[in-house]
């Protein structure tokens, strides 16, 4: 994929960007998109934006978000999208901190700069008197290759800033698109914030491969599925687990009936025949995915094996991928592999080795990220190691067939006073096999060797709590590793609103520990 060719070829493409506006579907053809990008690029030039300038963006998902993103790419300016982590902090001090020459906002956020600041422009309204600030020239050696500066919520807390490489995007995107197997008849739904760079890469994939892309947000997510009938959905595990939880809460007779139907359908020859039968047998689940869903993809965090088996049972292919913003997508597990718990095999062009402690070390010709521009002391050196590799911070193992299994994060390793090393993710995966558990996190109790589980029940109640306690007491890890000394049942599911999920919908261990007073 080449950005210059991608933008030049847009007028000849047949597909489109779809959005929901006031509840109605709106289609923007790629030819229309090309014209809008050209006009936005002209606006940027008139406002004084030059190659290498840093241009901030703070906005919810929209068609205009993509228009200006592509215009900045064509201008060779460096976009700096501010994530939801910056809510309440977007002001002139922030722009000064990151050397922002111009900030792009939706008109709805005009209140952030009530004085009609010249270096603020609206993406979805007319602008008068806009003028980019003259910032000091950047002396970054890699400036010509900088596509965007991205922010990512670190697993241990705090925000990391990453320099995303043009060359890296062009090199790392094609292998994952090949693995997904998208075609010109596909329609991909994206609903996580476009300030998360992974979402934008899939927009670029749609433009390059000429398939439809639906841009929405989590508020309109369910309406978009029903109205726009996507064929591919990329979503975090929490969404698929929510669907599975509804199944787990069915009466026992209905779960057994579905399991029996699933087994019978699985024995039918031919994927199309199995799919047709499943659509009728499990209609109430299929309806939640619209009428055209072809493939489901997850990979932002580990997914319960029971969830993967459930989707296989109902003939909705659920695939898993593994990657980091630093590296791009690294592996892919096709739904047909049945290697539940694995994140798949390395993608084309990716070489993975395991360090002595099991850490996943990656090599490829070009990485998505060149370096951090904001991080903890020493993190650049620990991640982008001297050999031209990336140390992921994940602990993994390979099986005999070359499938990668992730055991946990090095930083999350619990070391007891007695020196016992425990990967909490392994115990969480085991505990999550209990049908009564919707979400769980394993933490260490301050000052002692005892493990504490914080559990969200699939269906709250005393009976469910008793089932979880009995299940935990009989887990193999309770005998071989360490028992769970205490189980805390959370009254509310983990969410970004209560601080127990990070903005990327991964578990915020620090937030959960603080919420239940388990912090050191």
C-alpha positions as CSV (number, residue, x, y, z in Angstrom):
1,X,0.0,0.0,0.0
2,X,1.3,3.5,-0.9
3,X,-0.4,6.6,0.4
4,X,0.3,8.6,-2.7
5,X,-1.3,6.0,-4.9
6,X,-4.1,5.4,-2.5
7,X,-5.3,9.0,-2.6
8,X,-4.7,9.3,-6.4
9,X,-6.8,6.2,-7.1
10,X,-9.9,7.2,-5.0
11,X,-11.9,8.7,-7.9
12,X,-11.8,5.3,-9.7
13,X,-13.0,3.3,-6.7
14,X,-16.6,1.9,-6.5
15,X,-17.0,1.6,-2.7
16,X,-18.1,4.2,-0.1
17,X,-17.9,5.5,3.4
18,X,-21.2,5.1,5.3
19,X,-22.3,7.0,8.4
20,X,-25.5,7.4,10.4
21,X,-26.7,10.9,10.6
22,X,-29.9,11.6,12.6
23,X,-30.5,7.9,12.4
24,X,-30.4,7.6,8.7
25,X,-27.7,6.0,6.5
26,X,-25.6,8.5,4.5
27,X,-23.3,7.3,1.7
28,X,-20.2,9.1,0.6
29,X,-18.6,7.5,-2.4
30,X,-14.8,7.3,-2.6
31,X,-15.0,9.7,-5.6
32,X,-16.9,12.2,-3.4
33,X,-14.3,11.5,-0.6
34,X,-11.5,12.4,-3.0
35,X,-13.1,15.7,-3.8
36,X,-13.7,16.5,-0.2
37,X,-10.1,15.7,0.7
38,X,-8.8,18.0,-2.1
39,X,-11.0,20.8,-0.7
40,X,-9.8,20.2,2.8
41,X,-6.2,20.2,1.6
42,X,-6.8,23.5,0.0
43,X,-8.2,24.9,3.2
44,X,-5.2,23.7,5.2
45,X,-2.9,25.3,2.7
46,X,-4.8,28.6,2.9
47,X,-4.6,28.4,6.7
48,X,-0.8,28.2,6.5
49,X,-0.4,24.5,7.3
50,X,2.9,23.1,5.9
51,X,4.6,19.8,5.7
52,X,5.9,18.8,9.1
53,X,3.5,20.9,11.0
54,X,1.7,19.2,13.9
55,X,-2.0,19.5,13.6
56,X,-4.2,18.5,16.6
57,X,-7.6,16.8,16.2
58,X,-10.1,16.4,19.0
59,X,-13.4,15.1,17.7
60,X,-15.8,12.1,17.8
61,X,-15.9,9.7,14.9
62,X,-17.3,11.2,11.7
63,X,-16.9,11.3,7.9
64,X,-15.2,14.7,8.2
65,X,-12.6,13.2,10.7
66,X,-11.5,10.9,7.8
67,X,-11.6,13.7,5.3
68,X,-9.2,15.9,7.3
69,X,-7.0,12.9,8.2
70,X,-6.4,12.1,4.6
71,X,-5.9,15.8,3.7
72,X,-3.2,16.0,6.4
73,X,-1.5,12.9,4.9
74,X,-1.6,14.5,1.5
75,X,-0.1,17.7,2.9
76,X,2.5,15.6,4.8
77,X,1.6,17.4,8.0
78,X,1.7,15.3,11.2
79,X,-1.7,14.7,12.8
80,X,-1.9,14.6,16.6
81,X,-5.3,13.1,17.6
82,X,-6.1,13.6,21.2
83,X,-7.9,10.7,22.8
84,X,-10.6,10.8,25.4
85,X,-7.9,10.8,28.0
86,X,-7.5,14.5,27.2
87,X,-11.2,15.4,27.9
88,X,-11.3,18.5,30.0
89,X,-7.7,19.3,29.1
90,X,-7.9,20.6,25.5
91,X,-6.7,24.2,25.8
92,X,-3.9,26.5,24.7
93,X,-1.5,25.0,27.3
94,X,-2.0,21.6,25.7
95,X,-1.4,22.9,22.2
96,X,1.8,24.6,23.5
97,X,3.0,21.4,25.2
98,X,2.8,19.4,21.9
99,X,3.8,22.2,19.5
100,X,0.4,22.2,17.8
101,X,0.2,24.7,14.9
102,X,-3.6,24.2,14.3
103,X,-6.4,22.4,16.2
104,X,-9.3,20.8,14.3
105,X,-12.6,20.5,16.2
106,X,-16.2,19.9,15.4
107,X,-18.4,22.9,15.8
108,X,-20.1,21.3,18.8
109,X,-16.9,21.8,20.8
110,X,-16.5,25.5,20.0
111,X,-17.1,26.2,23.7
112,X,-13.5,24.9,24.4
113,X,-12.2,28.0,22.7
114,X,-14.9,30.7,23.2
115,X,-12.6,33.6,22.1
116,X,-12.7,32.4,18.5
117,X,-9.0,31.5,18.5
118,X,-7.5,31.9,15.0
119,X,-5.5,28.6,15.3
120,X,-8.7,26.6,15.9
121,X,-10.7,25.4,12.8
122,X,-14.0,23.5,12.6
123,X,-14.1,20.4,10.5
124,X,-17.8,20.6,9.8
125,X,-18.5,24.3,9.5
126,X,-17.4,27.4,7.6
127,X,-14.2,29.0,9.0
128,X,-13.1,32.7,8.8
129,X,-9.8,34.1,9.8
130,X,-8.1,30.8,10.5
131,X,-4.3,30.9,10.7
132,X,-1.9,28.2,11.8
133,X,0.7,29.2,14.5
134,X,4.3,29.4,13.6
135,X,5.9,26.8,15.7
136,X,9.7,26.1,16.0
137,X,10.9,23.9,13.2
138,X,11.2,20.3,14.2
139,X,14.7,18.8,14.3
140,X,13.4,15.2,14.4
141,X,15.6,13.0,12.3
142,X,12.6,10.9,11.3
143,X,10.3,13.9,10.5
144,X,9.8,13.0,6.8
145,X,8.5,9.5,7.8
146,X,6.2,10.7,10.6
147,X,2.5,10.1,9.7
148,X,0.9,10.8,13.0
149,X,1.7,11.1,16.7
150,X,-0.5,8.6,18.6
151,X,-1.4,8.2,22.3
152,X,-1.9,4.8,24.0
153,X,-3.0,4.0,27.5
154,X,-0.2,2.0,29.1
155,X,-1.1,-1.2,30.8
156,X,0.6,0.1,34.0
157,X,-1.1,3.5,33.8
158,X,-0.1,6.7,32.1
159,X,-0.1,7.7,28.5
160,X,2.5,6.7,26.0
161,X,3.2,8.8,22.9
162,X,4.2,7.0,19.7
163,X,5.6,8.2,16.5
164,X,3.7,6.4,13.7
165,X,5.7,5.7,10.6
166,X,4.4,6.2,7.0
167,X,6.6,3.4,5.9
168,X,5.5,1.2,8.8
169,X,1.8,1.6,7.9
170,X,2.4,0.8,4.3
171,X,4.3,-2.3,5.3
172,X,2.3,-3.7,8.2
173,X,-1.3,-3.2,6.9
174,X,-1.4,-5.6,3.9
175,X,-0.6,-8.8,5.8
176,X,-3.5,-8.4,8.2
177,X,-5.9,-7.4,5.4
178,X,-4.8,-10.6,3.6
179,X,-5.4,-12.7,6.7
180,X,-8.9,-11.3,7.2
181,X,-9.6,-12.0,3.5
182,X,-11.7,-8.9,2.7
183,X,-13.3,-8.6,-0.7
184,X,-14.9,-5.8,-2.7
185,X,-18.3,-6.9,-1.5
186,X,-17.4,-6.4,2.2
187,X,-18.6,-3.7,4.5
188,X,-16.4,-3.1,7.5
189,X,-17.9,-1.6,10.7
190,X,-15.6,0.6,12.9
191,X,-16.9,2.1,16.1
192,X,-14.0,2.6,18.4
193,X,-12.6,6.2,18.5
194,X,-10.6,7.1,15.4
195,X,-8.1,8.8,17.7
196,X,-7.0,5.1,18.3
197,X,-4.7,4.6,15.3
198,X,-5.7,1.0,14.7
199,X,-9.2,2.2,13.6
200,X,-7.8,4.5,11.0
201,X,-5.6,1.8,9.6
202,X,-8.6,-0.2,8.7
203,X,-10.2,2.8,7.0
204,X,-7.0,2.9,4.9
205,X,-7.5,-0.8,4.1
206,X,-11.0,-0.1,2.8
207,X,-9.7,2.7,0.6
208,X,-6.8,0.6,-0.7
209,X,-8.8,-2.6,-1.3
210,X,-12.0,-0.9,-2.4
211,X,-14.6,-2.2,0.1
212,X,-17.1,-0.2,2.1
213,X,-16.3,1.2,5.5
214,X,-18.9,2.2,8.1
215,X,-17.8,4.9,10.5
216,X,-19.9,5.2,13.7
217,X,-19.4,5.4,17.5
218,X,-20.4,3.2,20.4
219,X,-23.5,5.2,21.0
220,X,-24.9,4.4,17.5
221,X,-23.2,1.0,17.3
222,X,-26.3,-1.2,17.5
223,X,-28.3,1.1,15.2
224,X,-25.4,1.0,12.6
225,X,-25.4,-2.8,12.7
226,X,-29.1,-3.1,12.0
227,X,-29.3,-0.2,9.5
228,X,-26.1,-0.7,7.5
229,X,-25.6,-4.5,7.6
230,X,-21.8,-4.9,7.9
231,X,-20.1,-8.0,6.8
232,X,-16.9,-7.6,9.0
233,X,-16.8,-6.4,12.6
234,X,-13.7,-5.7,14.5
235,X,-14.5,-5.3,18.2
236,X,-12.9,-5.9,21.6
237,X,-13.6,-9.1,23.5
238,X,-15.9,-7.4,25.9
239,X,-18.6,-7.1,23.1
240,X,-18.5,-10.8,22.2
241,X,-18.4,-11.7,25.9
242,X,-21.6,-9.7,26.4
243,X,-23.3,-11.7,23.7
244,X,-22.1,-15.0,25.2
245,X,-23.3,-13.9,28.7
246,X,-26.8,-13.6,27.4
247,X,-26.6,-17.2,26.2
248,X,-25.1,-18.2,29.6
249,X,-28.1,-16.7,31.3
250,X,-30.6,-18.7,29.3
251,X,-32.5,-21.4,31.2
252,X,-30.6,-24.7,31.4
253,X,-33.0,-26.5,29.0
254,X,-32.4,-23.8,26.4
255,X,-28.6,-23.9,26.7
256,X,-28.7,-27.7,26.3
257,X,-31.1,-27.4,23.3
258,X,-28.8,-24.9,21.6
259,X,-25.7,-27.0,22.3
260,X,-27.5,-30.0,20.8
261,X,-28.5,-28.1,17.8
262,X,-25.0,-26.7,17.4
263,X,-23.5,-30.2,17.4
264,X,-26.0,-31.4,14.8
265,X,-25.4,-28.4,12.5
266,X,-21.6,-28.8,12.9
267,X,-21.9,-32.3,11.4
268,X,-23.7,-31.0,8.2
269,X,-21.4,-31.0,5.1
270,X,-20.7,-27.6,3.5
271,X,-20.1,-24.3,5.2
272,X,-23.0,-22.5,3.4
273,X,-25.5,-25.2,4.5
274,X,-24.3,-25.0,8.1
275,X,-24.5,-21.3,8.1
276,X,-28.0,-21.3,6.7
277,X,-29.2,-23.8,9.3
278,X,-27.5,-21.8,12.1
279,X,-29.1,-18.5,11.0
280,X,-32.6,-20.1,11.5
281,X,-31.7,-22.1,14.7
282,X,-30.0,-19.1,16.4
283,X,-31.9,-16.3,14.9
284,X,-32.1,-14.2,18.1
285,X,-28.3,-14.0,18.2
286,X,-27.8,-13.5,14.5
287,X,-30.3,-10.5,14.6
288,X,-27.8,-8.7,16.8
289,X,-25.3,-8.7,14.0
290,X,-27.5,-7.5,11.2
291,X,-28.3,-9.7,8.3
292,X,-25.0,-10.0,6.5
293,X,-22.2,-10.6,9.0
294,X,-19.5,-12.8,7.5
295,X,-16.6,-12.6,9.9
296,X,-15.9,-11.3,13.4
297,X,-12.5,-10.2,14.5
298,X,-11.1,-9.5,18.0
299,X,-7.7,-8.9,19.5
300,X,-7.5,-5.9,21.7
301,X,-7.3,-8.2,24.8
302,X,-7.6,-12.0,25.6
303,X,-10.9,-13.6,24.9
304,X,-12.5,-16.4,27.0
305,X,-12.2,-19.8,25.3
306,X,-15.8,-20.4,26.0
307,X,-16.8,-17.4,24.0
308,X,-14.8,-18.6,21.0
309,X,-16.4,-22.0,21.2
310,X,-19.8,-20.5,21.5
311,X,-19.4,-18.5,18.2
312,X,-18.0,-21.6,16.5
313,X,-21.1,-23.5,17.7
314,X,-23.5,-21.0,16.1
315,X,-21.4,-20.8,12.9
316,X,-20.4,-17.2,13.2
317,X,-16.6,-17.2,12.5
318,X,-14.7,-15.4,15.3
319,X,-11.0,-14.8,14.5
320,X,-8.3,-13.5,16.8
321,X,-5.4,-11.3,16.1
322,X,-2.5,-10.1,18.2
323,X,-0.5,-6.9,17.8
324,X,0.6,-3.7,19.4
325,X,0.6,-0.1,18.2
326,X,4.4,-0.4,18.3
327,X,4.5,-3.3,15.9
328,X,1.3,-3.5,14.0
329,X,-0.7,-6.7,13.7
330,X,1.5,-9.7,14.3
331,X,-0.6,-12.9,14.3
332,X,-3.9,-14.2,13.2
333,X,-6.0,-17.2,14.2
334,X,-8.6,-18.2,11.6
335,X,-11.9,-19.3,13.1
336,X,-11.6,-22.7,11.5
337,X,-8.3,-23.5,13.4
338,X,-10.2,-24.4,16.7
339,X,-7.0,-23.4,18.5
340,X,-9.0,-21.7,21.2
341,X,-6.8,-19.7,23.5
342,X,-4.2,-19.1,20.8
343,X,-3.7,-15.8,19.0
344,X,-2.7,-17.7,15.9
345,X,0.4,-17.9,13.7
346,X,2.7,-15.1,12.7
347,X,1.5,-13.0,9.7
348,X,3.5,-12.8,6.5
349,X,6.8,-10.9,7.1
350,X,6.7,-11.4,10.9
351,X,9.3,-13.3,12.9
352,X,8.6,-14.0,16.5
353,X,11.2,-15.4,19.0
354,X,10.9,-16.0,22.7
355,X,13.5,-14.7,25.2
356,X,14.8,-16.8,28.0
357,X,12.0,-15.5,30.3
358,X,9.4,-16.2,27.6
359,X,9.0,-12.6,26.4
360,X,7.7,-12.2,22.9
361,X,10.4,-10.6,20.7
362,X,9.4,-9.4,17.2
363,X,11.3,-8.8,14.0
364,X,9.9,-7.4,10.7
365,X,11.1,-5.2,7.9
366,X,9.3,-2.1,9.2
367,X,7.4,-1.5,12.4
368,X,4.3,0.6,12.8
369,X,6.0,2.8,15.4
370,X,9.4,4.3,15.1
371,X,9.9,5.3,18.7
372,X,8.1,6.8,21.7
373,X,8.1,10.6,22.0
374,X,6.5,10.3,25.5
375,X,7.1,7.4,27.9
376,X,8.6,6.4,31.1
377,X,12.4,6.6,31.5
378,X,14.2,3.9,29.6
379,X,11.1,2.5,27.9
380,X,12.3,3.4,24.4
381,X,15.5,1.3,25.0
382,X,13.6,-1.5,26.6
383,X,11.1,-1.7,23.8
384,X,13.0,-0.8,20.6
385,X,16.0,-3.0,21.3
386,X,19.4,-2.7,19.7
387,X,19.0,-5.7,17.4
388,X,16.3,-4.0,15.4
389,X,13.6,-5.9,17.2
390,X,10.7,-5.0,19.5
391,X,10.4,-6.4,22.9
392,X,6.6,-6.6,23.4
393,X,6.4,-7.1,27.2
394,X,4.1,-10.1,26.7
395,X,5.1,-13.6,27.8
396,X,4.2,-16.3,25.4
397,X,4.7,-19.9,24.2
398,X,4.3,-21.8,21.0
399,X,2.6,-25.1,20.5
400,X,3.9,-27.9,18.2
401,X,2.0,-26.5,15.3
402,X,3.4,-23.0,15.6
403,X,0.5,-21.3,17.2
404,X,1.3,-18.6,19.7
405,X,-0.3,-18.5,23.2
406,X,0.0,-15.4,25.4
407,X,0.6,-16.1,29.1
408,X,0.4,-12.5,30.4
409,X,2.3,-9.3,30.7
410,X,5.8,-9.1,32.3
411,X,4.7,-6.0,34.2
412,X,1.6,-7.8,35.7
413,X,3.7,-10.7,37.1
414,X,2.8,-11.1,40.8
415,X,5.8,-12.1,42.9
416,X,4.7,-13.3,46.4
417,X,6.9,-12.7,49.5
418,X,8.0,-16.3,49.2
419,X,9.3,-15.6,45.7
420,X,6.5,-17.4,43.8
421,X,5.9,-15.9,40.3
422,X,2.3,-15.9,39.2
423,X,0.9,-14.7,35.9
424,X,-2.6,-13.4,36.9
425,X,-3.9,-13.7,33.3
426,X,-3.5,-17.5,33.4
427,X,-5.6,-17.7,36.6
428,X,-8.2,-15.3,35.1
429,X,-8.6,-17.4,32.0
430,X,-9.2,-20.4,34.2
431,X,-11.7,-18.6,36.4
432,X,-13.5,-17.2,33.4
433,X,-14.4,-20.7,32.4
434,X,-17.0,-20.7,35.1
435,X,-20.3,-19.9,33.4
436,X,-21.3,-17.6,36.3
437,X,-18.3,-15.3,35.6
438,X,-18.7,-12.4,33.2
439,X,-15.4,-10.6,34.0
440,X,-12.6,-11.3,36.4
441,X,-9.3,-9.8,37.5
442,X,-6.7,-11.4,39.8
443,X,-4.7,-9.1,42.1
444,X,-2.3,-9.5,45.0
445,X,-3.5,-8.4,48.4
446,X,-1.2,-5.7,49.7
447,X,1.4,-7.0,52.2
448,X,0.7,-10.6,51.8
449,X,0.9,-13.7,49.6
450,X,-2.9,-14.0,49.2
451,X,-4.5,-13.7,45.7
452,X,-7.7,-11.7,45.4
453,X,-10.2,-12.1,42.6
454,X,-12.5,-9.3,41.6
455,X,-15.5,-10.8,39.8
456,X,-18.4,-9.5,37.8
457,X,-21.2,-12.1,37.7
458,X,-23.0,-13.0,34.5
459,X,-26.2,-12.8,36.6
460,X,-25.9,-11.5,40.1
461,X,-27.2,-13.5,43.1
462,X,-26.2,-15.5,46.1
463,X,-26.5,-18.8,44.1
464,X,-24.1,-17.5,41.4
465,X,-21.6,-16.3,44.1
466,X,-21.6,-19.7,45.6
467,X,-21.0,-21.4,42.2
468,X,-18.0,-19.1,41.6
469,X,-16.5,-19.8,45.1
470,X,-16.9,-23.6,44.6
471,X,-15.4,-23.4,41.1
472,X,-12.4,-21.3,42.3
473,X,-11.7,-23.8,45.0
474,X,-11.5,-26.7,42.6
475,X,-9.4,-24.9,39.9
476,X,-6.1,-26.7,39.0
477,X,-4.2,-23.5,39.7
478,X,-5.5,-23.5,43.2
479,X,-3.5,-26.6,43.8
480,X,-0.5,-26.1,41.5
481,X,0.1,-22.3,41.7
482,X,-1.8,-20.5,44.5
483,X,-5.3,-20.5,45.8
484,X,-7.6,-17.5,45.5
485,X,-7.8,-16.4,49.1
486,X,-10.6,-13.8,48.6
487,X,-13.3,-13.2,46.0
488,X,-14.8,-9.7,45.7
489,X,-18.0,-9.5,43.7
490,X,-18.3,-6.2,41.9
491,X,-21.7,-4.6,41.9
492,X,-21.1,-3.0,38.5
493,X,-19.4,-4.4,35.3
494,X,-16.0,-3.0,34.5
495,X,-16.4,0.1,32.4
496,X,-14.5,3.2,31.3
497,X,-17.1,5.3,33.3
498,X,-16.2,3.7,36.6
499,X,-12.4,3.7,35.8
500,X,-12.1,-0.1,35.6
501,X,-11.6,-0.2,31.9
502,X,-9.1,1.9,30.0
503,X,-10.3,4.0,27.0
504,X,-9.2,1.1,24.7
505,X,-11.6,-1.2,26.7
506,X,-8.8,-3.2,28.2
507,X,-8.9,-3.9,31.9
508,X,-7.4,-1.2,34.1
509,X,-5.8,-3.2,36.9
510,X,-4.7,-0.1,38.8
511,X,-8.2,1.4,38.6
512,X,-9.7,-1.8,39.8
513,X,-7.2,-2.2,42.6
514,X,-7.8,1.4,43.7
515,X,-11.6,1.0,43.5
516,X,-11.5,-2.0,45.9
517,X,-8.7,-0.6,48.1
518,X,-6.2,-3.2,47.0
519,X,-3.5,-0.7,45.9
520,X,-0.1,-0.9,47.6
